[in-house]
Amino acid sequence: MKYRCVECGNGMKSLFVQYSPGNIRLMKCENCKAVGDEYIECEIMIVVIDLILHKPKAYRHLLYNVLDPQALNLQGLLWKCSFGFLLLDAYRSLLICRSKEEWSLSTSIDSFIWTCQKILLDVFLGNLMFFSTFVLAMRIFLGTWFGSLSYKDILLAILISSYFKLCLLAMMVWEFPSSAVYIIDLYVFSSNTVALKVWMDDSTARHLKVDKFKYISQNSISSTLHM
């Protein structure tokens, strides 16, 4: 299935039927009988507000029905998102260094180089440990189901759900206490959790349906052979 119902995550062939330009009818999900994706007719700000409120259906809309890997250049999008993610993370580390008075206009060249090296090390090693820990946890808890998940899709889900890091840009203009950085980190982590939970729940549900179908098929074949 190309699309997903934002309410239950069930696969859908299409989300709407277009009769004429500007005249569409939203399709209903066969599983939950609700409208497949109500966000199609909503303004972008409604989607943003629901993302900030951590509504799972908003994440399903964004991850499944907006970011279509078949229509988008997924590789290029990953590179762009990764670059922006690391750049914002580097600025976050710089803000923490400033709050600890490790950065000033009077610092020497050696101190400047050391601070830059520390920032790069924190950014790359920190994110590498985060992704490695997450992948290991998924492999442990999901087991054989993890093999069907795409690393690129998981990485894209984490990068897209880290949108709140853009609030760091506001700290370039206005002064905020250093604690604001950790508040942003906490919100980004909770957003990552919601996005990954949506991804894993939908993947688990798909595999349960496949396993149930295989079980019913095997029982049907066995019953036929014993007749």
DOLORO-110265 format. One record per residue (C-alpha): x, z, y; residue number from 1; chain; residue in one letter. Coordinates in Angstrom, 2 decimals. Each point is the difference from the previous one (the first is absolute). Layout:
BEGIN
<X->X; Z->Z; Y->Y; i->NUM; ch->A; aa->A>
...
END
This chain:
BEGIN
<X->0.00; Z->0.00; Y->0.00; i->1; ch->A; aa->M>
<X->1.27; Z->-0.94; Y->3.43; i->2; ch->A; aa->K>
<X->-1.70; Z->2.73; Y->2.09; i->3; ch->A; aa->Y>
<X->-1.04; Z->3.64; Y->-0.45; i->4; ch->A; aa->R>
<X->-3.09; Z->1.98; Y->0.86; i->5; ch->A; aa->C>
<X->1.01; Z->2.57; Y->2.61; i->6; ch->A; aa->V>
<X->-2.41; Z->2.58; Y->-1.42; i->7; ch->A; aa->E>
<X->0.93; Z->0.04; Y->-3.71; i->8; ch->A; aa->C>
<X->3.00; Z->-2.35; Y->-0.29; i->9; ch->A; aa->G>
<X->-1.76; Z->-2.37; Y->-2.38; i->10; ch->A; aa->N>
<X->1.20; Z->-3.62; Y->0.03; i->11; ch->A; aa->G>
<X->-2.02; Z->-2.61; Y->1.89; i->12; ch->A; aa->M>
<X->0.30; Z->-3.78; Y->0.12; i->13; ch->A; aa->K>
<X->-1.14; Z->-0.21; Y->3.62; i->14; ch->A; aa->S>
<X->-0.95; Z->2.43; Y->2.75; i->15; ch->A; aa->L>
<X->-2.41; Z->-2.17; Y->1.97; i->16; ch->A; aa->F>
<X->-1.84; Z->-3.28; Y->0.06; i->17; ch->A; aa->V>
<X->0.27; Z->-2.11; Y->3.16; i->18; ch->A; aa->Q>
<X->-3.03; Z->-2.12; Y->0.80; i->19; ch->A; aa->Y>
<X->1.25; Z->-1.21; Y->3.39; i->20; ch->A; aa->S>
<X->2.66; Z->1.06; Y->2.54; i->21; ch->A; aa->P>
<X->-0.81; Z->3.60; Y->0.95; i->22; ch->A; aa->G>
<X->-2.80; Z->0.26; Y->-2.57; i->23; ch->A; aa->N>
<X->1.11; Z->1.84; Y->-3.13; i->24; ch->A; aa->I>
<X->-1.57; Z->2.21; Y->-2.65; i->25; ch->A; aa->R>
<X->2.03; Z->2.82; Y->-1.50; i->26; ch->A; aa->L>
<X->0.09; Z->0.11; Y->-3.79; i->27; ch->A; aa->M>
<X->-0.91; Z->3.12; Y->-1.97; i->28; ch->A; aa->K>
<X->2.16; Z->1.51; Y->-2.73; i->29; ch->A; aa->C>
<X->-1.33; Z->-0.44; Y->-3.53; i->30; ch->A; aa->E>
<X->1.31; Z->3.43; Y->-0.97; i->31; ch->A; aa->N>
<X->-1.20; Z->2.36; Y->2.77; i->32; ch->A; aa->C>
<X->-2.61; Z->-2.33; Y->1.59; i->33; ch->A; aa->K>
<X->1.42; Z->0.74; Y->3.47; i->34; ch->A; aa->A>
<X->1.28; Z->-2.54; Y->2.53; i->35; ch->A; aa->V>
<X->3.39; Z->-1.16; Y->-1.24; i->36; ch->A; aa->G>
<X->1.85; Z->0.27; Y->3.31; i->37; ch->A; aa->D>
<X->-1.88; Z->1.14; Y->3.08; i->38; ch->A; aa->E>
<X->3.14; Z->-0.22; Y->2.15; i->39; ch->A; aa->Y>
<X->-0.29; Z->-3.79; Y->0.13; i->40; ch->A; aa->I>
<X->-2.59; Z->0.34; Y->2.75; i->41; ch->A; aa->E>
<X->1.74; Z->2.92; Y->1.75; i->42; ch->A; aa->C>
<X->2.39; Z->-0.03; Y->2.93; i->43; ch->A; aa->E>
<X->3.67; Z->0.63; Y->-0.71; i->44; ch->A; aa->I>
<X->-0.17; Z->3.37; Y->1.78; i->45; ch->A; aa->M>
<X->-2.59; Z->1.24; Y->-2.53; i->46; ch->A; aa->I>
<X->2.46; Z->-0.82; Y->-2.79; i->47; ch->A; aa->V>
<X->2.84; Z->1.74; Y->1.86; i->48; ch->A; aa->V>
<X->-2.10; Z->3.13; Y->0.57; i->49; ch->A; aa->I>
<X->-0.99; Z->0.16; Y->-3.69; i->50; ch->A; aa->D>
<X->3.65; Z->-0.45; Y->-0.99; i->51; ch->A; aa->L>
<X->0.95; Z->2.92; Y->2.25; i->52; ch->A; aa->I>
<X->-2.82; Z->2.03; Y->-1.60; i->53; ch->A; aa->L>
<X->1.51; Z->-0.83; Y->-3.43; i->54; ch->A; aa->H>
<X->-3.11; Z->-1.66; Y->-1.39; i->55; ch->A; aa->K>
<X->0.87; Z->-1.62; Y->-3.36; i->56; ch->A; aa->P>
<X->-2.35; Z->-2.94; Y->0.59; i->57; ch->A; aa->K>
<X->1.94; Z->-0.92; Y->3.15; i->58; ch->A; aa->A>
<X->3.21; Z->-0.10; Y->-2.03; i->59; ch->A; aa->Y>
<X->-1.68; Z->-2.14; Y->-2.68; i->60; ch->A; aa->R>
<X->-1.12; Z->-2.42; Y->2.71; i->61; ch->A; aa->H>
<X->3.52; Z->-0.26; Y->1.40; i->62; ch->A; aa->L>
<X->1.97; Z->-0.09; Y->-3.26; i->63; ch->A; aa->L>
<X->-2.31; Z->-2.22; Y->-2.07; i->64; ch->A; aa->Y>
<X->-2.22; Z->-2.04; Y->2.30; i->65; ch->A; aa->N>
<X->2.26; Z->-0.60; Y->3.01; i->66; ch->A; aa->V>
<X->3.51; Z->-0.16; Y->-1.45; i->67; ch->A; aa->L>
<X->-0.48; Z->-2.72; Y->-2.58; i->68; ch->A; aa->D>
<X->3.34; Z->-0.58; Y->-1.81; i->69; ch->A; aa->P>
<X->-1.06; Z->-3.51; Y->-0.98; i->70; ch->A; aa->Q>
<X->-0.79; Z->-1.06; Y->3.57; i->71; ch->A; aa->A>
<X->2.83; Z->1.89; Y->1.74; i->72; ch->A; aa->L>
<X->3.75; Z->-0.40; Y->-0.23; i->73; ch->A; aa->N>
<X->0.37; Z->3.37; Y->-1.73; i->74; ch->A; aa->L>
<X->3.79; Z->-0.13; Y->-0.13; i->75; ch->A; aa->Q>
<X->0.28; Z->-0.68; Y->3.74; i->76; ch->A; aa->G>
<X->-2.57; Z->2.68; Y->0.81; i->77; ch->A; aa->L>
<X->1.93; Z->2.55; Y->-2.07; i->78; ch->A; aa->L>
<X->3.24; Z->-0.77; Y->1.81; i->79; ch->A; aa->W>
<X->-1.64; Z->0.31; Y->3.43; i->80; ch->A; aa->K>
<X->-1.80; Z->3.24; Y->-0.89; i->81; ch->A; aa->C>
<X->3.15; Z->1.46; Y->-1.57; i->82; ch->A; aa->S>
<X->2.08; Z->-0.83; Y->3.07; i->83; ch->A; aa->F>
<X->-2.57; Z->1.57; Y->2.34; i->84; ch->A; aa->G>
<X->-0.34; Z->3.04; Y->-2.28; i->85; ch->A; aa->F>
<X->3.76; Z->0.63; Y->-0.11; i->86; ch->A; aa->L>
<X->0.36; Z->-0.58; Y->3.74; i->87; ch->A; aa->L>
<X->-2.69; Z->2.58; Y->0.78; i->88; ch->A; aa->L>
<X->1.55; Z->2.39; Y->-2.52; i->89; ch->A; aa->D>
<X->3.38; Z->-0.40; Y->1.72; i->90; ch->A; aa->A>
<X->-1.59; Z->0.83; Y->3.34; i->91; ch->A; aa->Y>
<X->-1.61; Z->3.05; Y->-1.60; i->92; ch->A; aa->R>
<X->3.42; Z->1.21; Y->-1.17; i->93; ch->A; aa->S>
<X->1.37; Z->-0.61; Y->3.49; i->94; ch->A; aa->L>
<X->-2.75; Z->2.17; Y->1.51; i->95; ch->A; aa->L>
<X->0.85; Z->2.81; Y->-2.42; i->96; ch->A; aa->I>
<X->3.69; Z->-0.29; Y->0.92; i->97; ch->A; aa->C>
<X->-0.92; Z->0.21; Y->3.67; i->98; ch->A; aa->R>
<X->-2.10; Z->3.10; Y->-0.60; i->99; ch->A; aa->S>
<X->3.01; Z->1.63; Y->-1.70; i->100; ch->A; aa->K>
<X->2.20; Z->-0.95; Y->2.98; i->101; ch->A; aa->E>
<X->2.13; Z->-2.27; Y->-2.15; i->102; ch->A; aa->E>
<X->-0.39; Z->-2.89; Y->2.39; i->103; ch->A; aa->W>
<X->0.83; Z->-0.10; Y->3.68; i->104; ch->A; aa->S>
<X->1.47; Z->-2.34; Y->2.58; i->105; ch->A; aa->L>
<X->3.28; Z->1.91; Y->-0.04; i->106; ch->A; aa->S>
<X->0.64; Z->-0.37; Y->-3.73; i->107; ch->A; aa->T>
<X->3.26; Z->-1.61; Y->-1.09; i->108; ch->A; aa->S>
<X->0.27; Z->-3.28; Y->-1.88; i->109; ch->A; aa->I>
<X->0.84; Z->1.82; Y->-3.24; i->110; ch->A; aa->D>
<X->-3.06; Z->2.20; Y->0.38; i->111; ch->A; aa->S>
<X->-2.13; Z->-3.04; Y->0.81; i->112; ch->A; aa->F>
<X->1.20; Z->-1.83; Y->-3.14; i->113; ch->A; aa->I>
<X->-0.51; Z->3.11; Y->-2.13; i->114; ch->A; aa->W>
<X->-3.56; Z->0.43; Y->1.29; i->115; ch->A; aa->T>
<X->-0.81; Z->-3.67; Y->-0.72; i->116; ch->A; aa->C>
<X->1.40; Z->0.30; Y->-3.51; i->117; ch->A; aa->Q>
<X->-2.04; Z->3.14; Y->-0.58; i->118; ch->A; aa->K>
<X->-3.17; Z->-1.71; Y->1.21; i->119; ch->A; aa->I>
<X->0.55; Z->-3.02; Y->-2.27; i->120; ch->A; aa->L>
<X->0.77; Z->2.28; Y->-2.94; i->121; ch->A; aa->L>
<X->-3.12; Z->2.07; Y->0.60; i->122; ch->A; aa->D>
<X->-2.19; Z->-3.11; Y->0.29; i->123; ch->A; aa->V>
<X->1.22; Z->-1.90; Y->-3.06; i->124; ch->A; aa->F>
<X->0.66; Z->2.93; Y->-2.34; i->125; ch->A; aa->L>
<X->-3.17; Z->1.82; Y->1.04; i->126; ch->A; aa->G>
<X->-2.24; Z->-3.01; Y->-0.64; i->127; ch->A; aa->N>
<X->1.85; Z->-0.88; Y->-3.21; i->128; ch->A; aa->L>
<X->-0.59; Z->3.52; Y->-1.34; i->129; ch->A; aa->M>
<X->-3.66; Z->-0.12; Y->1.05; i->130; ch->A; aa->F>
<X->-0.70; Z->-3.34; Y->-1.72; i->131; ch->A; aa->F>
<X->2.00; Z->0.96; Y->-3.09; i->132; ch->A; aa->S>
<X->-1.82; Z->3.32; Y->-0.35; i->133; ch->A; aa->T>
<X->-3.36; Z->-1.70; Y->0.44; i->134; ch->A; aa->F>
<X->0.73; Z->-2.75; Y->-2.55; i->135; ch->A; aa->V>
<X->1.26; Z->2.60; Y->-2.49; i->136; ch->A; aa->L>
<X->-3.13; Z->2.12; Y->0.49; i->137; ch->A; aa->A>
<X->-2.24; Z->-3.02; Y->-0.51; i->138; ch->A; aa->M>
<X->1.87; Z->-0.98; Y->-3.15; i->139; ch->A; aa->R>
<X->-0.44; Z->3.53; Y->-1.38; i->140; ch->A; aa->I>
<X->-3.68; Z->0.45; Y->0.88; i->141; ch->A; aa->F>
<X->-1.24; Z->-3.55; Y->-0.58; i->142; ch->A; aa->L>
<X->2.17; Z->-0.78; Y->-3.02; i->143; ch->A; aa->G>
<X->-0.58; Z->-3.48; Y->-1.41; i->144; ch->A; aa->T>
<X->-2.47; Z->-0.86; Y->2.79; i->145; ch->A; aa->W>
<X->2.85; Z->0.08; Y->2.51; i->146; ch->A; aa->F>
<X->1.44; Z->-3.21; Y->-1.45; i->147; ch->A; aa->G>
<X->-2.97; Z->-2.02; Y->1.29; i->148; ch->A; aa->S>
<X->0.53; Z->1.16; Y->3.60; i->149; ch->A; aa->L>
<X->2.06; Z->-2.21; Y->2.28; i->150; ch->A; aa->S>
<X->2.89; Z->1.65; Y->1.85; i->151; ch->A; aa->Y>
<X->-0.61; Z->-2.32; Y->2.95; i->152; ch->A; aa->K>
<X->-3.65; Z->1.02; Y->0.26; i->153; ch->A; aa->D>
<X->0.88; Z->3.69; Y->-0.17; i->154; ch->A; aa->I>
<X->2.73; Z->-0.41; Y->2.62; i->155; ch->A; aa->L>
<X->-2.39; Z->-1.91; Y->2.26; i->156; ch->A; aa->L>
<X->-2.62; Z->2.75; Y->-0.36; i->157; ch->A; aa->A>
<X->2.52; Z->2.64; Y->1.08; i->158; ch->A; aa->I>
<X->1.30; Z->-2.06; Y->2.92; i->159; ch->A; aa->L>
<X->-3.46; Z->-0.92; Y->1.30; i->160; ch->A; aa->I>
<X->-1.31; Z->3.56; Y->-0.33; i->161; ch->A; aa->S>
<X->2.94; Z->1.22; Y->2.10; i->162; ch->A; aa->S>
<X->-1.61; Z->-1.53; Y->3.10; i->163; ch->A; aa->Y>
<X->-0.07; Z->3.39; Y->1.76; i->164; ch->A; aa->F>
<X->3.77; Z->-0.22; Y->0.48; i->165; ch->A; aa->K>
<X->-0.85; Z->-2.31; Y->2.91; i->166; ch->A; aa->L>
<X->-0.85; Z->3.18; Y->1.92; i->167; ch->A; aa->C>
<X->3.76; Z->0.54; Y->0.25; i->168; ch->A; aa->L>
<X->0.03; Z->-2.85; Y->2.51; i->169; ch->A; aa->L>
<X->-2.02; Z->2.17; Y->2.37; i->170; ch->A; aa->A>
<X->2.86; Z->2.50; Y->-0.03; i->171; ch->A; aa->M>
<X->2.16; Z->-2.63; Y->1.69; i->172; ch->A; aa->M>
<X->-2.25; Z->0.20; Y->3.06; i->173; ch->A; aa->V>
<X->-1.33; Z->3.57; Y->0.03; i->174; ch->A; aa->W>
<X->1.80; Z->3.18; Y->-0.91; i->175; ch->A; aa->E>
<X->-1.31; Z->1.88; Y->-3.02; i->176; ch->A; aa->F>
<X->1.27; Z->3.14; Y->-1.73; i->177; ch->A; aa->P>
<X->2.16; Z->-0.61; Y->-3.06; i->178; ch->A; aa->S>
<X->-2.76; Z->1.47; Y->-2.18; i->179; ch->A; aa->S>
<X->-2.04; Z->-3.17; Y->0.69; i->180; ch->A; aa->A>
<X->2.41; Z->-1.90; Y->-2.27; i->181; ch->A; aa->V>
<X->-0.84; Z->2.24; Y->-2.94; i->182; ch->A; aa->Y>
<X->-3.73; Z->-0.26; Y->0.73; i->183; ch->A; aa->I>
<X->0.33; Z->-3.79; Y->-0.16; i->184; ch->A; aa->I>
<X->1.95; Z->0.33; Y->-3.27; i->185; ch->A; aa->D>
<X->-2.75; Z->2.16; Y->-1.48; i->186; ch->A; aa->L>
<X->-2.69; Z->-2.47; Y->1.02; i->187; ch->A; aa->Y>
<X->1.97; Z->-2.98; Y->-1.37; i->188; ch->A; aa->V>
<X->0.49; Z->1.81; Y->-3.30; i->189; ch->A; aa->F>
<X->-3.72; Z->0.77; Y->-0.28; i->190; ch->A; aa->S>
<X->-0.79; Z->-3.64; Y->0.82; i->191; ch->A; aa->S>
<X->2.42; Z->-1.16; Y->-2.71; i->192; ch->A; aa->N>
<X->-1.70; Z->2.37; Y->-2.44; i->193; ch->A; aa->T>
<X->-3.46; Z->-1.42; Y->0.73; i->194; ch->A; aa->V>
<X->1.19; Z->-3.62; Y->-0.28; i->195; ch->A; aa->A>
<X->1.83; Z->0.62; Y->-3.28; i->196; ch->A; aa->L>
<X->-2.90; Z->2.02; Y->-1.40; i->197; ch->A; aa->K>
<X->-2.32; Z->-2.94; Y->0.74; i->198; ch->A; aa->V>
<X->2.48; Z->-2.36; Y->-1.66; i->199; ch->A; aa->W>
<X->0.48; Z->2.17; Y->-3.10; i->200; ch->A; aa->M>
<X->-3.70; Z->0.86; Y->-0.40; i->201; ch->A; aa->D>
<X->-0.95; Z->-3.68; Y->0.09; i->202; ch->A; aa->D>
<X->2.79; Z->-0.92; Y->-2.42; i->203; ch->A; aa->S>
<X->-1.01; Z->2.82; Y->-2.36; i->204; ch->A; aa->T>
<X->-3.65; Z->-1.06; Y->0.15; i->205; ch->A; aa->A>
<X->0.92; Z->-3.60; Y->-0.81; i->206; ch->A; aa->R>
<X->2.02; Z->1.07; Y->-3.02; i->207; ch->A; aa->H>
<X->-2.75; Z->2.30; Y->-1.22; i->208; ch->A; aa->L>
<X->-2.42; Z->-2.92; Y->0.12; i->209; ch->A; aa->K>
<X->2.44; Z->-2.21; Y->-1.91; i->210; ch->A; aa->V>
<X->0.63; Z->2.72; Y->-2.62; i->211; ch->A; aa->D>
<X->-3.74; Z->0.59; Y->-0.36; i->212; ch->A; aa->K>
<X->-0.62; Z->-3.72; Y->-0.42; i->213; ch->A; aa->F>
<X->2.73; Z->-0.22; Y->-2.67; i->214; ch->A; aa->K>
<X->-1.42; Z->3.02; Y->-1.80; i->215; ch->A; aa->Y>
<X->-3.53; Z->-1.45; Y->-0.03; i->216; ch->A; aa->I>
<X->1.30; Z->-3.39; Y->-1.15; i->217; ch->A; aa->S>
<X->2.00; Z->1.54; Y->-2.85; i->218; ch->A; aa->Q>
<X->-2.99; Z->2.05; Y->-1.14; i->219; ch->A; aa->N>
<X->-2.23; Z->-3.07; Y->0.14; i->220; ch->A; aa->S>
<X->2.45; Z->-2.02; Y->-2.09; i->221; ch->A; aa->I>
<X->0.37; Z->2.83; Y->-2.50; i->222; ch->A; aa->S>
<X->-3.76; Z->0.36; Y->-0.32; i->223; ch->A; aa->S>
<X->-0.36; Z->-3.73; Y->-0.53; i->224; ch->A; aa->T>
<X->2.65; Z->-0.04; Y->-2.73; i->225; ch->A; aa->L>
<X->-1.61; Z->2.91; Y->-1.86; i->226; ch->A; aa->H>
<X->-3.44; Z->-1.63; Y->-0.03; i->227; ch->A; aa->M>
END
